[in-house]
Amino acid sequence: MYSSPPALEKLVQELSKLPSIGRKTARRLAFHLISGDREKMEDLANSILNAKNRLVHCTRCYGISESEICQICESTHRDSELLCVVERASDILPFENSGAYKGFYFVLGGVLSPLDGIKPETLHIPELVERIEKENVKELILALGSSPEAESTALYIDRRLANLPCKRTKLARGIPVGSELEFIDDVTMLRAFEERVRV
Ligand SMILES: [Zn+2]
């Protein structure tokens, strides 16, 4: 029986660990990569390593940045009374692209899932509460998607902040159940944002 050369098999294996990449796609990508010229492959390998070496989490919002404080957090043209809570750093992009939002962000790093051992302390929830207590945030927009875990995370945060004078809102309907924020088109995002409701 034929088996792939070990180097090819290893590449397929590594590629198939990436999100949304099944074994079949991994194999196609692997063949595409090895059939290209060496220079292109080096560019790809180097840009992956370079990204890993240079990018860090912003110490203020936990988004991705090349410096300790990211560009968004450093901006003086944003509304400091608005804070938008997202699950992952990649969720910031659809908000920025829609142009609907001019406040700041806070990346939780996931959503609560007690069965998987993801508790409030595993996420940046204590840091979020501390920031709301210290700063003049008037509205916290919980943009955590609509999976059951995301919903219960939003509820948990809402309760934790119940005694603070900070309004909690969430995105309006229009986002399909279980969908990922990063795949939502700008118009849907704009509408969901403008029609946000209290948690
Ligand atoms: Zn930041």
Residues whose N, C-alpha, C, O or C-beta is under 5 A from the ligand:
A	BS01	ZN	C58 R60 C61 Y62 G63 I69 C70 C73
